[in-house]
Amino acid sequence: MKWDLKDATRAVLDVASMKIFTTEDGRLGLAKPILEHGDIIAIIQGCNLPTILREHEEGYKLIGTCYLDGVMLGEMIKDP
């Protein structure tokens, strides 16, 4: 992928506005500031990124995606 200045600037600003978080098992992650304590990080088959879910009424609400160290390359998926 070839980056131009506009794309590179947008990427840097996106990352700069992200919140650093840790999971209960000590993994380090980055997410949009909307992330709240108690949100669930889920690995959903077919999704390219870890997904943030929040309990809502009798189910879950999709909040967004995140970066989570150690799970971005399928490390959490176990072969059957």
Beta strands, then each sheet from edge to edge (+ up, - down):
strand 1: 19-22
strand 2: 28-31
strand 3: 40-42
strand 4: 51-56
strand 5: 59-65
strand 6: 67-68
sheet 1: 1+ 2- 6+
sheet 2: 3+ 4- 5+
end
